Amino acid sequence: MARFFSGDAQMRYYMLNKPGGVVTATSDKFSKTVMDIFPDDIREGLFPIGRLDRDTEGLLIITDDGDFAFRMLRPEF
């Protein structure tokens, strides 16, 4: 995991190399999620931008910045 800061120190940005077998979600009753990889003391408020299938490995951005997530997911941006 790599952590980056924006100009606003309140926002957090993490790059995560998602392993296979982990669900891209904030919570799941049946499977381990990408958020389970993060320590409990920093997990609150974070969410993944985008999705990767359970068995797919690859880059995910995990953040608490809703505006950034919105812009990353919208085709016009």
C-alpha positions, -999 to 999 in steps of 0.1 A, spaced: 0 0 0 11 35 -7 -4 66 10 -6 100 -7 -18 133 7 -37 160 -11 -33 197 -3 -61 191 22 -45 170 49 -79 157 58 -83 136 27 -65 102 24 -56 83 -7 -42 48 -9 -30 27 -38 -37 -9 -32 -26 -39 -53 -57 -59 -47 -50 -96 -43 -72 -123 -59 -99 -138 -38 -108 -105 -21 -141 -86 -28 -140 -50 -38 -165 -37 -13 -166 -19 21 -183 -49 37 -195 -84 28 -212 -110 50 -195 -139 32 -161 -128 19 -130 -109 29 -130 -74 14 -103 -49 4 -112 -29 35 -103 -59 57 -67 -55 45 -65 -21 62 -58 -18 100 -90 -10 120 -76 23 132 -74 38 97 -103 20 79 -132 42 90 -145 64 62 -125 48 34 -140 32 3 -127 18 -30 -130 37 -62 -142 14 -89 -144 -24 -88 -124 -54 -97 -138 -90 -98 -131 -112 -68 -104 -132 -86 -88 -102 -104 -56 -87 -91 -48 -51 -98 -46 -14 -87 -74 1 -67 -75 35 -52 -89 37 -17 -99 71 -4 -123 91 18 -125 119 -8 -160 116 -23 -154 145 -48 -123 128 -61 -141 95 -65 -170 111 -83 -146 128 -108 -126 95 -113 -158 75 -121 -176 100 -144 -168 97 -181 -170 135 -187 -139 140 -165 
